[in-house]
Amino acid sequence: MELPSVEAMQEEAAYSLADMAKETVARTSNCGRRRMAIEVRDDNGPVMKALFTFEVDR
């Protein structure tokens, strides 16, 4: 089985972070500053970590 490329893993991590941010904003009226992270791992351990920080002030 061929493993996904680092670029493909990075893209999937970015989409996952976007989904997490969307859900957080949808569920709260004023979510303040949030820091979210996705850690991508394979059988040998961590491959990369994608971090995202945002703030909503209504």
N, C-alpha and C positions, 0 to 999 in steps of 0.2 A: 504494500500500500504506500503510495507516494504522499509525503507530508506536504501541507500547504506552505507556500513561500512566506517569507517574513512580511512582504508587502500585503499579502492576503490576510495574514494574522492581524497586521496593523489596521487594515481596513475594517475587519470584523470587530476589533476592539473599539474603534471609533464609532461604528454604528451602535454597538452595545451601550457606550457612554451616552450617545445622543438619545437613545430610548430611555435610559435611566433618568436623564435630565428632564425629558418630556414628561415622564410619569411623576417626577417630583414636583414640577411646576403645576401640573394638572391637579394634584392632590392637596396643595397648600396655597393659601391666599398670599402669604408673604414668607417665602422660604429662606430669606436671608442668604448668606453666603454658604455655598455647598462645595465640598471637595469630594470627587468621586474617582475611583480607580478601578481598572481592570488589569488583572495579572494573567498573562498568557503563559501557559505551562505545557511542557511535553513530558514524556516519560522520564527524562533526565532532570527535570526541574524547571525553574523560571526561564522564559525566553525573552519576555519584555513586559513592561508595565506602562500602561497608558493612563495619564492623569488628566482630569478636567476640573477646573474651578469656575464657578459662575455665581452670580448674585442677582436676585430679583428683589427690587425695592418698589413697592406699589404705594 
